């Protein structure tokens, strides 16, 4: 991919190219920010899922222990 300066040098209208590149850079930054927010949401969901699984595992263990005591 050519550098910003190389692209600007190749074009007859450098001002428009700089504006286009600046707009592309802003879009790229917004996309990166969106990706970070999505990643944070996924991590929060994974943490919540992990806690839920731990709660279920604990409940199953407690239930198994209850069942063992009932058979004694």
N, C-alpha and C positions, 0 to 999 in steps of 0.2 A: 504494500500500500504506500503510495507516495506521501511524502511529508506535506504539511500545510503549505510551506513555502514553495515546494515544487509544484503543487497544484495551482497555486496563485500565479506562479511564473508562466505556466503553460496557457493560462486563459487570457483572452483579450480584455476581459472585464474583471480585474482583480478585486474590486470592491464587492461585486456580487458574490464572488467566490468566498471572500472572507465572511460575508453575512451568512452564506449557506453553511460554511464550516462552523461558524459560531452557533447557528441554530442546531446543527447536527450535534455539536458538543453539548448543548443544553439538553437536547433529547436524550443523549446518552447518559448524562448525569441524572436526569429524572428517572430513566430506566434503572440505573444502578441503585438509586434511592428506593425505588419500588421493590426491587429485588431484595434489598436489605430488610425492608419491612415485611415482605413475604417470608423471608428466612426466619425473622424473629417470631412471626406468628406460628410457623411450623415448629420451631423449637419449643414455644409455649404449649402447643398442642401435644407434642411428644412428651413433655414433662407431665402434663395433666393425664395423659394416657398411662404413663409409667406409674403415677400415683394411684390411678384407678386399678391397675393390674396388681399393685402391691396390696391395696385394700382387699381386693377379691382373694388374693392368695392368703392373706391373713384371716379372712373370714372362713375360707375353706379349711385352713389349719385348725382354727377354733372349732369348727364343726366336726372335723375328724377327731379332735381331742374329746369333744362332747360324746361322740359316738363310742369311743373307746371306754370312757367311764361308765356309760350305760350298760356295756356288756360285761362289766366286772361284777 
